[in-house]
Amino acid sequence: MHSATVKEKVPLLSEEIARLATRPLTFMEVCGTHTMAIARHGIKSLLPPAISIVSGPGCPVCVTSATDIERAITLGDTPGVLVATFGDMIKVPGEKRTLGSATNVKVIYSPLDALELARKSPHLQVVLLGIGFETTAPLMAAAVLQARREALPNFSTLSMHKMVPQALSLLLSDENSALSGFILPGHVSAITGRKYYNFLEGSAVSSVIAGFEPLDIMESLYRLVQACMAHDCRPINNYPRIVKEEGNTKAMETLFRVFEPCDTSWRGIGTIPLSGLALKEEFAQFDASARFDLPTREIPEPKGCLCGAILMGKALPDSCRHFGTACTPSFPIGPCMVSTEGTCAAWFKYH
Ligand code: SF4
Protein backbone atom coordinates (compact mmCIF):
# COMPACT_ATOMS: atom_id res chain seq x y z
CA MET A 1 0.00 0.00 0.00
CA HIS A 2 1.23 3.52 -0.84
CA SER A 3 2.61 5.28 2.24
CA ALA A 4 0.28 8.31 1.78
CA THR A 5 -2.70 5.98 2.01
CA VAL A 6 -1.31 4.40 5.15
CA LYS A 7 -0.79 7.86 6.65
CA GLU A 8 -4.43 8.65 6.02
CA LYS A 9 -5.82 5.32 7.18
CA VAL A 10 -3.98 4.86 10.45
CA PRO A 11 -5.39 8.01 12.16
CA LEU A 12 -8.89 7.11 10.95
CA LEU A 13 -8.57 3.63 12.43
CA SER A 14 -7.26 5.15 15.63
CA GLU A 15 -10.38 7.34 15.86
CA GLU A 16 -12.71 4.44 15.07
CA ILE A 17 -11.08 2.21 17.69
CA ALA A 18 -11.50 4.97 20.31
CA ARG A 19 -15.16 5.39 19.34
CA LEU A 20 -15.89 1.66 19.53
CA ALA A 21 -14.00 0.81 22.74
CA THR A 22 -16.60 1.83 25.29
CA ARG A 23 -15.28 -0.50 28.00
CA PRO A 24 -11.80 -1.55 29.15
CA LEU A 25 -10.24 -4.18 26.85
CA THR A 26 -6.98 -6.04 27.43
CA PHE A 27 -5.36 -7.66 24.42
CA MET A 28 -2.43 -10.04 24.40
CA GLU A 29 -0.02 -10.34 21.49
CA VAL A 30 1.20 -13.93 21.24
CA CYS A 31 4.15 -13.33 18.96
CA GLY A 32 7.57 -11.84 19.59
CA THR A 33 7.56 -10.14 16.20
CA HIS A 34 4.33 -8.34 17.14
CA THR A 35 5.91 -7.31 20.45
CA MET A 36 8.68 -5.58 18.54
CA ALA A 37 6.44 -4.19 15.77
CA ILE A 38 3.94 -2.68 18.25
CA ALA A 39 6.78 -1.04 20.18
CA ARG A 40 8.71 0.10 17.09
CA HIS A 41 5.67 1.74 15.44
CA GLY A 42 4.40 3.32 18.66
CA ILE A 43 1.03 1.57 18.22
CA LYS A 44 0.09 1.92 21.89
CA SER A 45 0.23 5.72 21.56
CA LEU A 46 -2.50 5.48 18.89
CA LEU A 47 -4.92 3.64 21.17
CA PRO A 48 -7.43 5.04 23.66
CA PRO A 49 -6.83 4.55 27.42
CA ALA A 50 -9.54 1.85 27.45
CA ILE A 51 -7.23 -0.51 25.52
CA SER A 52 -4.21 -2.21 27.06
CA ILE A 53 -1.83 -4.52 25.22
CA VAL A 54 0.23 -7.07 27.13
CA SER A 55 2.77 -9.60 25.90
CA GLY A 56 2.20 -13.33 25.91
CA PRO A 57 4.31 -16.48 25.57
CA GLY A 58 5.23 -15.85 21.93
CA CYS A 59 8.98 -15.31 21.92
CA PRO A 60 10.66 -18.69 21.24
CA VAL A 61 13.86 -17.89 23.12
CA CYS A 62 11.99 -16.38 26.07
CA VAL A 63 9.72 -19.38 26.66
CA THR A 64 12.63 -21.86 26.65
CA SER A 65 13.03 -22.94 30.26
CA ALA A 66 16.17 -22.32 32.29
CA THR A 67 16.45 -26.11 32.67
CA ASP A 68 16.54 -26.58 28.89
CA ILE A 69 19.15 -23.82 28.54
CA GLU A 70 21.28 -25.69 31.08
CA ARG A 71 20.88 -28.94 29.13
CA ALA A 72 22.09 -27.16 25.99
CA ILE A 73 25.10 -25.74 27.87
CA THR A 74 25.95 -29.25 29.12
CA LEU A 75 25.88 -30.49 25.53
CA GLY A 76 28.11 -27.62 24.40
CA ASP A 77 30.67 -28.66 27.01
CA THR A 78 30.54 -32.36 26.14
CA PRO A 79 33.78 -33.47 24.40
CA GLY A 80 33.19 -34.42 20.79
CA VAL A 81 29.87 -32.53 20.57
CA LEU A 82 29.15 -29.43 18.49
CA VAL A 83 25.92 -27.56 19.34
CA ALA A 84 24.32 -25.76 16.38
CA THR A 85 21.85 -23.03 17.30
CA PHE A 86 20.20 -19.79 16.24
CA GLY A 87 21.92 -16.62 17.47
CA ASP A 88 19.78 -15.34 20.34
CA MET A 89 20.07 -18.60 22.26
CA ILE A 90 23.78 -18.19 22.91
CA LYS A 91 23.20 -15.03 24.95
CA VAL A 92 20.54 -16.36 27.33
CA PRO A 93 21.99 -16.79 30.81
CA GLY A 94 21.81 -20.28 32.31
CA GLU A 95 22.33 -20.96 35.99
CA LYS A 96 25.86 -19.53 36.00
CA ARG A 97 26.75 -18.69 32.41
CA THR A 98 25.50 -18.55 28.84
CA LEU A 99 25.42 -21.15 26.10
CA GLY A 100 27.83 -18.92 24.18
CA SER A 101 30.49 -19.57 26.81
CA ALA A 102 30.26 -23.35 26.34
CA THR A 103 33.17 -25.06 24.57
CA ASN A 104 31.71 -26.02 21.23
CA VAL A 105 28.79 -23.94 19.96
CA LYS A 106 28.17 -22.71 16.42
CA VAL A 107 25.58 -20.14 15.35
CA ILE A 108 23.59 -21.23 12.29
CA TYR A 109 20.99 -19.53 10.11
CA SER A 110 19.09 -22.59 8.91
CA PRO A 111 18.68 -26.21 10.06
CA LEU A 112 20.35 -27.15 6.77
CA ASP A 113 23.56 -25.54 8.09
CA ALA A 114 23.56 -28.11 10.91
CA LEU A 115 23.30 -30.95 8.38
CA GLU A 116 26.24 -29.49 6.46
CA LEU A 117 28.26 -29.26 9.68
CA ALA A 118 27.55 -32.94 10.35
CA ARG A 119 28.64 -33.92 6.81
CA LYS A 120 31.85 -31.89 7.05
CA SER A 121 32.75 -32.96 10.60
CA PRO A 122 32.28 -36.73 10.85
CA HIS A 123 34.47 -36.75 13.98
CA LEU A 124 31.93 -34.56 15.83
CA GLN A 125 28.38 -35.22 17.04
CA VAL A 126 26.37 -32.24 15.75
CA VAL A 127 23.32 -31.39 17.88
CA LEU A 128 20.78 -28.99 16.42
CA LEU A 129 18.84 -27.09 19.11
CA GLY A 130 15.16 -27.18 18.20
CA ILE A 131 13.48 -24.05 19.50
CA GLY A 132 10.43 -22.21 18.26
CA PHE A 133 6.82 -22.89 17.47
CA GLU A 134 4.90 -24.36 14.55
CA THR A 135 6.85 -22.02 12.24
CA THR A 136 10.27 -23.55 12.76
CA ALA A 137 9.36 -27.10 13.79
CA PRO A 138 8.60 -28.22 10.17
CA LEU A 139 12.09 -27.08 9.11
CA MET A 140 13.62 -29.09 11.92
CA ALA A 141 11.49 -32.06 10.94
CA ALA A 142 12.68 -31.74 7.33
CA ALA A 143 16.29 -31.73 8.58
CA VAL A 144 15.69 -34.96 10.51
CA LEU A 145 14.12 -36.60 7.45
CA GLN A 146 17.10 -35.53 5.35
CA ALA A 147 19.54 -36.88 7.96
CA ARG A 148 17.73 -40.22 7.83
CA ARG A 149 17.83 -40.29 4.01
CA GLU A 150 21.59 -39.68 4.15
CA ALA A 151 22.03 -42.07 7.12
CA LEU A 152 24.00 -39.35 8.94
CA PRO A 153 25.26 -41.04 12.09
CA ASN A 154 26.52 -37.85 13.79
CA PHE A 155 23.42 -35.64 13.59
CA SER A 156 20.73 -35.27 16.26
CA THR A 157 18.35 -32.60 17.56
CA LEU A 158 17.38 -31.50 21.05
CA SER A 159 13.72 -30.63 20.64
CA MET A 160 12.48 -27.79 22.82
CA HIS A 161 9.69 -26.88 20.41
CA LYS A 162 6.38 -25.61 21.67
CA MET A 163 2.87 -25.29 20.28
CA VAL A 164 0.68 -22.21 20.50
CA PRO A 165 -2.87 -23.58 21.14
CA GLN A 166 -1.96 -25.31 24.39
CA ALA A 167 -0.48 -22.06 25.77
CA LEU A 168 -3.60 -20.13 24.74
CA SER A 169 -5.79 -22.75 26.43
CA LEU A 170 -3.76 -22.42 29.62
CA LEU A 171 -4.19 -18.65 29.57
CA LEU A 172 -7.93 -19.07 29.04
CA SER A 173 -8.22 -21.49 31.97
CA ASP A 174 -7.11 -18.75 34.38
CA GLU A 175 -10.29 -17.69 36.18
CA ASN A 176 -8.72 -14.35 37.11
CA SER A 177 -7.71 -13.55 33.56
CA ALA A 178 -8.74 -10.10 32.37
CA LEU A 179 -7.99 -10.90 28.73
CA SER A 180 -10.52 -9.73 26.16
CA GLY A 181 -8.65 -10.72 23.02
CA PHE A 182 -5.63 -12.35 21.41
CA ILE A 183 -3.55 -10.87 18.60
CA LEU A 184 -2.59 -14.19 17.00
CA PRO A 185 0.84 -14.75 15.44
CA GLY A 186 1.07 -14.09 11.71
CA HIS A 187 4.07 -16.31 10.98
CA VAL A 188 2.81 -19.32 12.96
CA SER A 189 -0.62 -18.93 11.37
CA ALA A 190 0.89 -18.99 7.86
CA ILE A 191 1.89 -22.58 8.65
CA THR A 192 -1.07 -23.68 10.75
CA GLY A 193 -3.89 -21.86 8.94
CA ARG A 194 -6.81 -20.00 10.49
CA LYS A 195 -8.74 -23.20 11.21
CA TYR A 196 -6.12 -24.17 13.77
CA TYR A 197 -7.69 -21.65 16.17
CA ASN A 198 -11.29 -22.80 15.85
CA PHE A 199 -11.12 -24.05 19.43
CA LEU A 200 -11.21 -20.39 20.52
CA GLU A 201 -14.79 -20.08 19.30
CA GLY A 202 -15.98 -21.71 22.51
CA SER A 203 -14.08 -19.26 24.70
CA ALA A 204 -15.05 -15.81 25.94
CA VAL A 205 -12.11 -14.19 24.15
CA SER A 206 -12.05 -12.68 20.66
CA SER A 207 -9.01 -13.11 18.44
CA VAL A 208 -7.45 -11.87 15.23
CA ILE A 209 -4.54 -13.05 13.09
CA ALA A 210 -2.49 -9.96 12.32
CA GLY A 211 0.33 -8.95 10.01
CA PHE A 212 3.26 -6.82 11.08
CA GLU A 213 2.99 -3.48 9.25
CA PRO A 214 1.44 -0.55 11.15
CA LEU A 215 -1.69 -0.67 9.00
CA ASP A 216 -1.97 -4.47 9.46
CA ILE A 217 -1.82 -4.03 13.22
CA MET A 218 -4.23 -1.11 13.38
CA GLU A 219 -6.77 -2.83 11.11
CA SER A 220 -6.46 -5.98 13.20
CA LEU A 221 -7.01 -4.03 16.42
CA TYR A 222 -10.04 -2.36 14.88
CA ARG A 223 -11.53 -5.74 13.94
CA LEU A 224 -10.65 -7.14 17.36
CA VAL A 225 -12.42 -4.29 19.15
CA GLN A 226 -15.43 -4.77 16.87
CA ALA A 227 -15.52 -8.49 17.70
CA CYS A 228 -15.14 -7.86 21.44
CA MET A 229 -17.98 -5.36 21.50
CA ALA A 230 -20.16 -7.86 19.59
CA HIS A 231 -19.04 -10.76 21.87
CA ASP A 232 -17.95 -12.57 18.72
CA CYS A 233 -15.27 -15.18 19.51
CA ARG A 234 -14.74 -16.60 16.02
CA PRO A 235 -11.04 -16.23 15.16
CA ILE A 236 -10.62 -13.56 12.46
CA ASN A 237 -8.03 -13.75 9.70
CA ASN A 238 -6.84 -10.21 9.04
CA TYR A 239 -3.68 -11.39 7.26
CA PRO A 240 -5.23 -13.25 4.29
CA ARG A 241 -2.43 -12.31 1.88
CA ILE A 242 -0.20 -14.71 3.87
CA VAL A 243 -2.50 -16.85 6.03
CA LYS A 244 -4.91 -19.29 4.41
CA GLU A 245 -7.76 -21.21 5.99
CA GLU A 246 -5.91 -24.55 5.88
CA GLY A 247 -2.36 -23.15 6.24
CA ASN A 248 0.64 -24.88 4.77
CA THR A 249 -0.60 -28.45 4.91
CA LYS A 250 2.66 -29.87 3.57
CA ALA A 251 4.66 -28.21 6.36
CA MET A 252 2.21 -29.43 9.01
CA GLU A 253 2.35 -32.97 7.58
CA THR A 254 6.16 -32.87 7.72
CA LEU A 255 6.03 -31.63 11.31
CA PHE A 256 3.74 -34.44 12.49
CA ARG A 257 5.57 -37.01 10.33
CA VAL A 258 8.57 -36.57 12.62
CA PHE A 259 7.27 -35.14 15.91
CA GLU A 260 4.48 -36.01 18.31
CA PRO A 261 3.00 -33.93 21.15
CA CYS A 262 4.63 -34.25 24.55
CA ASP A 263 4.52 -32.45 27.89
CA THR A 264 7.02 -29.63 28.07
CA SER A 265 8.10 -26.93 30.46
CA TRP A 266 7.70 -23.22 29.60
CA ARG A 267 9.77 -20.57 31.33
CA GLY A 268 7.94 -19.08 34.27
CA ILE A 269 4.81 -21.06 33.45
CA GLY A 270 5.82 -24.65 34.17
CA THR A 271 4.75 -27.79 32.38
CA ILE A 272 1.87 -27.53 29.92
CA PRO A 273 0.56 -30.97 28.94
CA LEU A 274 1.07 -31.94 25.30
CA SER A 275 2.39 -28.50 24.39
CA GLY A 276 5.81 -29.70 23.24
CA LEU A 277 7.07 -31.77 20.32
CA ALA A 278 9.15 -34.91 20.83
CA LEU A 279 10.70 -37.02 18.08
CA LYS A 280 8.64 -40.11 17.31
CA GLU A 281 10.06 -43.47 18.31
CA GLU A 282 11.08 -44.28 14.72
CA PHE A 283 13.39 -41.22 14.77
CA ALA A 284 14.89 -41.98 18.21
CA GLN A 285 18.36 -42.27 16.69
CA PHE A 286 18.25 -38.53 16.00
CA ASP A 287 17.03 -37.61 19.49
CA ALA A 288 19.82 -35.87 21.42
CA SER A 289 17.98 -36.33 24.73
CA ALA A 290 18.21 -40.11 24.19
CA ARG A 291 21.73 -40.08 22.74
CA PHE A 292 23.36 -38.03 25.53
CA ASP A 293 23.21 -38.05 29.29
CA LEU A 294 21.64 -34.68 30.07
CA PRO A 295 20.88 -33.11 33.46
CA THR A 296 17.29 -33.17 34.64
CA ARG A 297 17.69 -30.95 37.70
CA GLU A 298 15.23 -28.04 37.68
CA ILE A 299 17.06 -24.75 37.26
CA PRO A 300 15.45 -21.76 39.01
CA GLU A 301 14.72 -18.49 37.24
CA PRO A 302 17.32 -15.72 37.69
CA LYS A 303 16.72 -14.01 41.05
CA GLY A 304 14.27 -11.12 40.76
CA CYS A 305 13.62 -11.69 37.04
CA LEU A 306 9.93 -11.31 36.14
CA CYS A 307 10.13 -12.92 32.68
CA GLY A 308 7.65 -15.63 33.70
CA ALA A 309 5.02 -13.10 34.78
CA ILE A 310 5.72 -10.92 31.72
CA LEU A 311 5.22 -13.92 29.41
CA MET A 312 1.82 -14.51 31.03
CA GLY A 313 0.76 -10.88 30.59
CA LYS A 314 0.79 -10.39 34.36
CA ALA A 315 3.66 -7.91 34.64
CA LEU A 316 5.28 -5.21 32.57
CA PRO A 317 9.05 -4.80 32.23
CA ASP A 318 9.18 -1.58 34.26
CA SER A 319 7.79 -3.42 37.27
CA CYS A 320 11.04 -5.43 37.41
CA ARG A 321 13.57 -3.89 39.77
CA HIS A 322 16.41 -4.88 37.42
CA PHE A 323 14.95 -3.23 34.31
CA GLY A 324 17.35 -0.75 32.75
CA THR A 325 19.75 -0.91 35.70
CA ALA A 326 21.24 -4.33 36.42
CA CYS A 327 19.50 -5.75 33.32
CA THR A 328 20.12 -4.19 29.91
CA PRO A 329 20.58 -5.68 26.41
CA SER A 330 24.35 -5.52 26.96
CA PHE A 331 24.13 -7.29 30.33
CA PRO A 332 20.83 -9.22 30.31
CA ILE A 333 19.64 -11.14 33.34
CA GLY A 334 16.67 -12.86 31.72
CA PRO A 335 15.74 -13.96 28.17
CA CYS A 336 13.14 -11.21 27.69
CA MET A 337 16.05 -8.75 27.59
CA VAL A 338 18.25 -11.01 25.43
CA SER A 339 15.99 -11.88 22.57
CA THR A 340 15.46 -9.46 19.69
CA GLU A 341 11.78 -10.36 20.14
CA GLY A 342 11.76 -10.04 23.93
CA THR A 343 9.36 -7.69 25.71
CA CYS A 344 12.03 -6.20 27.99
CA ALA A 345 14.32 -5.59 25.01
CA ALA A 346 11.44 -3.89 23.14
CA TRP A 347 10.69 -1.66 26.14
CA PHE A 348 14.35 -0.81 26.59
CA LYS A 349 14.73 0.16 22.95
CA TYR A 350 11.48 2.00 22.30
CA HIS A 351 9.82 3.18 25.54
S1 SF4 B 1 14.27 -6.61 33.00
FE1 SF4 B 1 15.66 -8.36 32.94
S2 SF4 B 1 15.50 -9.31 34.94
FE2 SF4 B 1 13.71 -8.00 34.66
S3 SF4 B 1 12.13 -9.30 33.79
FE3 SF4 B 1 13.19 -8.36 32.09
S4 SF4 B 1 14.77 -9.84 31.52
FE4 SF4 B 1 14.06 -10.40 33.59
Residues whose N, C-alpha, C, O or C-beta is under 5 A from the ligand:
A	BS01	SF4	G304 C305 L306 C307 P317 C320 H322 F323 C327 I333 G334 P335 C336 M337 C344
